[in-house]
């Protein structure tokens, strides 16, 4: 696995962790949904980078 893919994967995991913590703390649902959407998009980019 090359460096950009590894970096994208780590950032994806960090953003998923932040999203989970925001959900657990009871932040507004729209904020948690926005974090979830960004982590999903970053995860998709990571998967595409790993496939190429």
ChimeraX attribute file (.defattr): number of C-alpha atoms within 10 A of each C-alpha:
attribute: neighborCount
match mode: 1-to-1
recipient: residues
	/A:1	7
	/A:2	8
	/A:3	8
	/A:4	12
	/A:5	18
	/A:6	14
	/A:7	12
	/A:8	19
	/A:9	19
	/A:10	14
	/A:11	16
	/A:12	21
	/A:13	15
	/A:14	13
	/A:15	19
	/A:16	19
	/A:17	13
	/A:18	16
	/A:19	22
	/A:20	14
	/A:21	13
	/A:22	16
	/A:23	17
	/A:24	10
	/A:25	9
	/A:26	9
	/A:27	12
	/A:28	10
	/A:29	11
	/A:30	9
	/A:31	13
	/A:32	19
	/A:33	13
	/A:34	12
	/A:35	19
	/A:36	18
	/A:37	13
	/A:38	16
	/A:39	21
	/A:40	15
	/A:41	13
	/A:42	19
	/A:43	20
	/A:44	14
	/A:45	16
	/A:46	20
	/A:47	14
	/A:48	11
	/A:49	16
	/A:50	15
	/A:51	8
	/A:52	6
